Amino acid sequence: MSKKRIVVFGGNGFLGTRICKVAVGRGWDVTSISRSGEPTWSSVTSSSVPPPWSTSVVWEKADILKPKTYIPLLNDADAVVHSMGILLEADYKGVLTGKESIWSGLSRAFSATKAGSRNPLERAVGEELRPQEKDGQLTYELMNRDSAITLAQEASFSYVPTFVYISAAAGAPMLPKRYITTKREAESTIASSLPKLRNIFIRPGFLYDSSRSFTLPIAFAGAAGNMVNSLVGGRLTPLAGAAVEKPLKADLVAEAVVESIEDEGVKGVVGTQRIEDLANVAWRRGML
């Protein structure tokens, strides 16, 4: 097992911190990049106290929309991980503060299209992404698609051999369709435009952990839905999407992400079963 250096964008998030933890456990050099630096630990673990492994991570601050703030941190990296997509856009905030009517907010949230940035494939090296929505909103197009394409480009420009994109298994009835279509657009564009990169697209379903107690009943319902869907031959998937995909423990997905970087034979889409298989390989590796 070789020592590697990885850079995790969104490394202070729910999944990102766990990716950092697993990589540190393998003795790798780990850099986390986010706008705020080190996590607020109580929001990602069951304790507000930084865990011992966190001192082995370099917690950098940078803006994923402004490549010049992070390009120097990509030097000599073996892999870059994008774990910074958004589940919900910010339309609801205007409704809650009274700046926008409920109807207007919902209409905007579930609109068929929104702007991202200027086509990231037409950027100059280091050129920042500028939100095209009139109020500068961070849309699915900007965060789930354009920021990932741009990061993959900059990783390629910096001769990073492996790029991991945390995607999703499917959409869900309660989410705008654009949540999943922008992720698929990111995958397709990265794969076709940057073929020299070893691209890995991790597609988990719902992630849960006991440190976030609210995720447990959702995971239980998802597991039940997945069981029913299996009994009917997957016929519920087109209707329910991620709601009937097998929920996965966040630690398991983190193990699979790190194992996929280690195993150079892994490339392309990594779905639920493959995630579990990779996590099992990682578990057996840890027992040696």
Helices and strands as residue ranges (DSSP letters): E 5-9, H 14-25, E 29-34, H 41-44, G 52-56, E 57-61, G 67-69, G 71-74, E 79-82, H 91-96, H 102-109, G 120-122, H 140-140, I 141-146, H 147-157, E 162-166, H 178-193, E 198-202, E 207-208, H 215-231, H 237-240, G 241-244, E 248-249, H 250-262, E 268-270, H 272-287
